[in-house]
Amino acid sequence: MAKSLKKNYIYNLTYQILVMIVPLITTPYLSRVLGAESIGIYSYTLSITTYFILFGSLGVAMYGQREIAYVQEDIEKRSKVFYEILLMRFTTLGISIIIFYITFAMKGQYSVYYKILLLEIIANALDISWFFQGIEEFKKTVIRNTIVKVVSVMCIFTFVKSSNDLNKYFLIYVLSTFLGNISLWMYMPKYIERISIKELQIFRHLKPTVGLFVPQVAVQIYTVLDKTMIGAIVEDKSEVGFYEQAQKMIKLLITISTSLGTVMVPRMANTFARGDKKKLIEYINMSFRFVLILVFPLMFGMVSVANKFVPIFYGSGYEKVIILINIIVPIVLAIGLSNVIGTQYLLPTKKQKEYTISVTVGAFVNFILNMIFIRLWKSVGASIATVIAEFTVTGVQFYMIRKEIKFVDIIKLMKNYVVSGLIMLCISVIIGKIINNNIVSITIQILVAVLVYFTVLIVLKDEMIIDGVKIIKDKLKIVKCQRGNK
């Protein structure tokens, strides 16, 4: 059942590229058509809905992926685990739907939007992508997600024409999620078999899911609560819109830098189940190198073009987003590292306690700083609080694994990438000051930055780059030999 790690990574990377491209297509349009206030309302109401999805899910998606990975070779065991987790998910999300409807959807200022978002909670109850990730079958989820993304983009340009169409935008968002989740069910007969209800032990999963639920609540506190708090504390909902747009760009960078993580989780869980500790550390070191080689050019590159990129991308009235992007961008490094330690190592190896402590500390720091900073500096305050919280999480996690992985070793790995990134940043900024045309400037800055970054790494004889060049040369030789034999 185990799939090729390279193939799964390619499938996932393909989808992540699509995830990156879609906002580049839709965000400029939506920011102009809907406006900052409508986007703020969308972000605020969705953040509220996210809490009910979170509490209803009880950490099942992450737990389910891991548990399926442990038994991916045994169809009877994985079928039993699947049904048990699914029934528990239906129960808890069903309760969440009832409470959400009574609390928010029945009446209130944004009740019309909350009624639409009810379908988002239902869609999450039907989501079984965790099963396919657990058996390392990424192709099907990627195909599903790709179709959903393409159709939703077409619908946005077709139906969303003004700020009065915010309800249509909500509908497109929730229906695409709902239909996409349903589509995966047609594949299930191939991977599971019927299990007698008498054999199912649903509640044996309750305690471990709650164990994963606690850290997920903590993560949501410093990833979603900031938008909720801005919306609740600051009367001007445009502040939420500015913060949402800045976060959207940073999340694109995070998606790229953590793209390997999605396919590594089930592989790490399966390797742990087989007791191969040596292979575990090998995978972790590979992930660290992969993240580090990406985060620095992404961060420095965004900083160098933000002042020209934002006016082109978002239009007029979003100048504050430039400031927010420059403040938030360091979290690309923090989340990249914590993704490797927390998501790829601590959780698959059943070290939930250590993971929970790290994100709970981060959530506490974020909440306290948000209470102070948002009142003082609005969205800027939330941005500062987010950066401090994310680095707090990463710092605590490094402390937790200090016996297995030395922080000093990671700093040594960073050296080449920091040097290359800083040189790239300086040259990119100079080009930006010389060329006045924003579009031409950004294009040249990106092309030159990529060239400079990897050239410097080659000069510094970076191990990962040298290995990559060697692999490419070897493959080219094989291709030449094959053509010669023909």
Disulfide bonds with the S-S distance in Angstrom:
none
